[in-house]
Amino acid sequence: MQFKAIAWNLFHGRDFPPDPALFTWRSRLLRFEERNATHVQVNRDLRAEFASMLSGAEWDVALLQECPPRYAGPLAAACSAEAHRVLTSRNSFAPLRRALAFLNPDLIASGEGGSNLILVRTAGALGGIVERRGMAIHTGRPERRAMGFARTGSGVCVANLHATNDIPASAVEDVLLAAKRATEWAGDRPLIFGGDLNLRPGEDPAVFDRLRQSYGLEGTTGPRAIDHLLSRGLAAISPPTPWPTERRELDEEGLALRLSDHTPVEASFSTSEAGE
């Protein structure tokens, strides 16, 4: 059996053009749309745009981080997928946060609240979701982090996490704790372990050596990457590779609307050692 996976940090459902001059206070406070010769920066709800991007992409399982909790149902419906959502941080007073985020996404930013979302396409190779689990991998400061775990009808298991940012020691602890629990839950089944690990193999090689030696998880995206699709018990048909930047851009009246500050990573796998 062959299947394709993607991992994408959604940047709380916001856009991120390459020109810093487009990020203005009048846009953030008054919702002005800023433009240059090639790109546009908008301050509006982009749920439909993220749904369009994801529904039009080819994948069987998607691991999404910094996903606004309110996106889970609409994204699953748009992609004809089953969803497993685990909440992360800033999710108290959810109705108020949702309303503020809809009115001014850039002003509230991550204050809307976050989640990690696993989507498994019902018509894909993996056979839907038959088991859902979740756990906190970090509590206390700077914020709560969580891992979602799903077992699919095919037997392939998926663990999706977003490790602590800007504190490498905490990210290492998050990732190793998540790997220990995910491999325990998966047992001898194949496992995809990925998301935004906030660790670069070129800077923190020891933790990736530990993931490989202790948990059998391997297949990093690259030495400078923080978004990964590690695997165990699977043959990589095509290794984890970032999309070209322009692939996450949509046309906005002749200009490019670039979704998120992260580029999706995709990889293809087989449950056969020969990759057949």
C-alpha distance (Angstrom), angle and dihedral (degrees) to the residues before:
residue distance angle dihedral
M1 . . .
Q2 3.80 . .
F3 3.78 127.5 .
K4 3.80 141.3 165.4
A5 3.81 127.4 -128.0
I6 3.79 131.6 -167.8
A7 3.80 131.8 -168.4
W8 3.80 121.3 -159.4
N9 3.79 135.5 169.8
L10 3.82 103.7 -146.6
F11 3.84 96.5 -157.2
H12 3.81 89.1 -129.5
G13 3.79 91.1 -60.5
R14 3.81 96.9 -59.0
D15 3.80 136.8 127.7
F16 3.82 126.2 -115.6
P17 3.81 118.0 -164.3
P18 3.83 117.6 -166.3
D19 3.83 94.8 -119.3
P20 3.85 111.8 84.5
A21 3.81 89.6 -160.4
L22 3.81 88.6 72.2
F23 3.80 91.6 66.3
T24 3.79 100.6 85.1
W25 3.77 133.6 163.3
R26 3.79 90.9 -123.3
S27 3.79 88.4 57.5
R28 3.78 93.1 46.4
L29 3.79 96.2 44.9
L30 3.81 103.8 28.1
R31 3.82 100.2 25.8
F32 3.80 95.3 -119.7
E33 3.79 113.4 169.1
E34 3.81 111.7 -124.2
R35 3.82 123.8 -154.0
N36 3.77 140.9 -177.9
A37 3.80 130.6 177.2
T38 3.81 94.5 -71.4
H39 3.81 112.3 14.3
V40 3.77 142.6 41.9
Q41 3.80 129.8 -149.3
V42 3.79 114.8 -152.0
N43 3.77 132.3 -175.1
R44 3.78 103.0 -153.4
D45 3.77 139.7 101.9
L46 3.82 108.0 -70.7
R47 3.77 100.5 -175.5
A48 3.80 92.3 118.4
E49 3.81 91.6 49.5
F50 3.81 93.7 50.9
A51 3.81 89.3 46.5
S52 3.80 90.4 51.4
M53 3.80 92.3 49.2
L54 3.81 94.0 48.3
S55 3.80 96.7 41.2
G56 3.80 91.0 51.5
A57 3.81 94.6 50.7
E58 3.79 124.7 89.5
W59 3.82 113.1 -116.4
D60 3.79 142.0 119.8
V61 3.80 98.0 -151.6
A62 3.81 129.2 23.3
L63 3.80 125.3 -163.3
L64 3.81 108.6 -158.9
Q65 3.81 127.7 -174.6
E66 3.82 132.0 -172.0
C67 3.77 86.1 26.9
P68 3.82 114.8 162.4
P69 3.83 104.6 -117.9
R70 3.81 90.6 -127.5
Y71 3.82 89.8 61.3
A72 3.81 95.5 65.5
G73 3.79 99.5 85.2
P74 3.82 97.6 39.0
L75 3.81 93.4 46.7
A76 3.80 91.5 48.8
A77 3.81 91.0 49.2
A78 3.81 93.6 47.0
C79 3.81 91.6 49.9
S80 3.83 96.8 41.0
A81 3.79 87.8 -121.6
E82 3.77 141.6 136.5
A83 3.79 114.7 -119.1
H84 3.78 137.4 -144.7
R85 3.81 114.1 -172.3
V86 3.79 128.8 -173.6
L87 3.80 119.1 -173.3
T88 3.78 119.4 -128.8
S89 3.82 120.9 -177.5
R90 3.83 142.5 -25.4
N91 3.79 94.9 30.0
S92 3.80 100.9 132.1
F93 3.83 115.9 115.9
A94 3.79 88.0 20.2
P95 3.86 98.0 177.1
L96 3.81 91.4 54.8
R97 3.79 92.7 46.0
R98 3.81 91.1 49.5
A99 3.80 91.7 51.4
L100 3.80 93.5 48.5
A101 3.80 92.0 46.6
F102 3.78 91.9 51.9
L103 3.82 90.8 50.5
N104 3.80 97.1 45.1
P105 3.84 116.5 2.9
D106 3.81 96.5 176.5
L107 3.79 94.8 50.1
I108 3.80 96.0 52.1
A109 3.84 92.4 32.8
S110 3.82 109.7 160.5
G111 3.80 89.2 -0.4
E112 3.79 88.9 86.4
G113 3.79 88.9 76.2
G114 3.76 130.3 -108.7
S115 3.76 145.7 -121.3
N116 3.77 142.3 -179.2
L117 3.79 111.3 -123.9
I118 3.80 130.0 -162.8
L119 3.80 116.0 -162.8
V120 3.81 121.4 -169.3
R121 3.77 116.5 -173.8
T122 3.78 111.0 -125.9
A123 3.82 93.3 -144.4
G124 3.81 92.9 44.4
A125 3.76 131.2 99.7
L126 3.81 97.0 -91.9
G127 3.79 99.5 67.4
G128 3.80 102.2 -128.9
I129 3.80 129.2 -79.0
V130 3.79 119.7 -51.9
E131 3.82 100.0 168.0
R132 3.80 132.8 31.1
R133 3.80 128.7 -168.5
G134 3.77 137.8 161.2
M135 3.78 140.7 -177.2
A136 3.79 141.0 -179.3
I137 3.79 110.3 -108.2
H138 3.81 94.7 -177.6
T139 3.80 131.2 22.9
G140 3.78 130.1 180.0
R141 3.77 124.2 23.8
P142 2.94 134.2 39.9
E143 3.82 89.8 12.3
R144 3.77 144.7 -54.8
R145 3.81 117.2 -78.7
A146 3.79 126.0 -168.6
M147 3.78 142.9 -172.0
G148 3.78 125.7 -140.5
F149 3.79 119.6 -152.9
A150 3.80 128.1 -167.2
R151 3.79 133.4 178.3
T152 3.78 113.7 -152.2
G153 3.78 129.3 -147.2
S154 3.80 89.5 -105.9
G155 3.80 90.9 59.2
V156 3.82 94.4 -109.9
C157 3.80 111.2 131.4
V158 3.80 126.0 -149.2
A159 3.81 129.4 -156.9
N160 3.80 118.5 -169.9
L161 3.81 123.1 -171.0
H162 3.79 145.1 158.0
A163 3.80 111.8 -150.6
T164 3.80 126.3 -150.4
N165 3.80 114.2 -70.8
D166 3.83 127.1 -129.0
I167 3.82 94.2 3.4
P168 3.82 105.8 87.2
A169 3.80 94.9 -174.1
S170 3.81 90.7 55.8
A171 3.80 91.5 45.5
V172 3.80 89.6 53.5
E173 3.80 90.6 51.7
D174 3.81 91.3 47.2
V175 3.80 94.1 49.9
L176 3.80 96.0 45.3
L177 3.80 92.7 47.6
A178 3.80 90.5 48.7
A179 3.81 91.9 47.4
K180 3.80 91.9 50.6
R181 3.79 93.3 51.0
A182 3.82 96.0 40.1
T183 3.79 93.0 52.3
E184 3.80 90.6 46.9
W185 3.80 91.4 51.7
A186 3.80 92.7 44.6
G187 3.81 93.3 50.4
D188 3.79 108.7 -177.8
R189 3.82 93.6 -20.0
P190 3.84 122.0 111.9
L191 3.80 113.3 -90.8
I192 3.80 137.8 -156.6
F193 3.81 109.9 -160.0
G194 3.77 113.8 -175.2
G195 3.74 155.2 116.3
D196 3.78 132.5 108.0
L197 3.81 102.7 -21.6
N198 3.81 94.0 172.2
L199 3.81 88.3 -140.4
R200 3.79 127.6 109.8
P201 3.81 118.4 -148.0
G202 3.79 90.4 -142.9
E203 3.80 91.7 56.5
D204 3.81 101.7 32.1
P205 3.81 104.8 30.3
A206 3.80 93.7 152.1
V207 3.81 94.5 67.4
F208 3.82 92.1 50.4
D209 3.81 89.4 48.3
R210 3.80 87.6 52.2
L211 3.81 91.9 49.3
R212 3.77 90.0 52.7
Q213 3.80 98.4 42.3
S214 3.81 99.5 39.8
Y215 3.79 102.2 31.4
G216 3.81 106.1 19.5
L217 3.80 92.0 -120.1
E218 3.79 116.0 145.3
G219 3.79 144.7 144.9
T220 3.81 109.3 90.8
T221 3.80 121.3 -164.6
G222 3.81 95.5 -126.6
P223 3.81 142.5 -50.8
R224 3.83 93.9 -83.5
A225 3.80 98.2 36.4
I226 3.80 124.6 109.1
D227 3.84 96.4 -177.6
H228 3.79 110.5 78.7
L229 3.80 143.8 171.9
L230 3.78 104.4 -157.5
S231 3.78 118.4 179.9
R232 3.78 143.6 -166.2
G233 3.79 127.1 -162.6
L234 3.81 93.1 11.5
A235 3.79 134.6 102.5
A236 3.80 114.8 -128.5
I237 3.80 110.3 -129.4
S238 3.79 90.1 179.9
P239 3.83 119.1 8.3
P240 3.80 123.5 -122.9
T241 3.81 106.3 -71.5
P242 3.82 131.3 173.5
W243 3.77 117.9 -119.6
P244 3.81 116.8 -111.7
T245 3.80 105.3 -91.3
E246 3.79 94.2 -116.1
R247 3.80 91.0 57.5
R248 3.79 90.4 75.6
E249 3.80 92.1 52.8
L250 3.80 126.1 100.0
D251 3.78 128.9 -161.4
E252 3.79 113.8 -100.5
E253 3.80 109.1 -177.6
G254 3.78 91.9 -43.8
L255 3.81 96.0 -40.6
A256 3.80 130.3 94.6
L257 3.80 119.9 -101.4
R258 3.81 105.2 -161.2
L259 3.79 113.9 -156.3
S260 3.82 119.8 -141.9
D261 3.79 130.7 -14.6
H262 3.84 90.0 -100.6
T263 3.78 129.0 71.2
P264 3.82 116.7 -134.2
V265 3.79 117.1 -108.8
E266 3.80 119.3 -145.9
A267 3.79 135.2 -171.9
S268 3.79 137.4 171.4
F269 3.77 123.4 -136.3
S270 3.77 141.4 -175.3
T271 3.77 130.2 -154.7
S272 3.82 86.9 -142.2
E273 3.77 120.8 87.2
A274 3.79 87.7 -137.6
G275 3.77 92.0 52.6
E276 3.80 92.2 -118.2
